[in-house]
């Protein structure tokens, strides 16, 4: 495993022609995420590259996995939208 140092040019090795834009998006997201500090945003700890994959280490949020959280959030949004439509 190798930790990503965003200040270095380490990530250049990952830039393969067909994946170059995807890698750039990931790098940009990591750069933004590591600067964020808000109680409603999961904390970023570090990133590393292993076998041409980028891994992101983040804060553990107990209670449900990310897919369950997203589905739960979608259900809440749909419920609010239904309530708003019913009031019209």
ABEGO torsion letter per residue (X at the ends): XBBBBAABAAAAAABBAAAAAAAAAAAAAAAAAAABBBAABBBBABBBBBGGBBBBBBBBBBGBBAAAAAAAAAAAAAAAAAAAAAAX
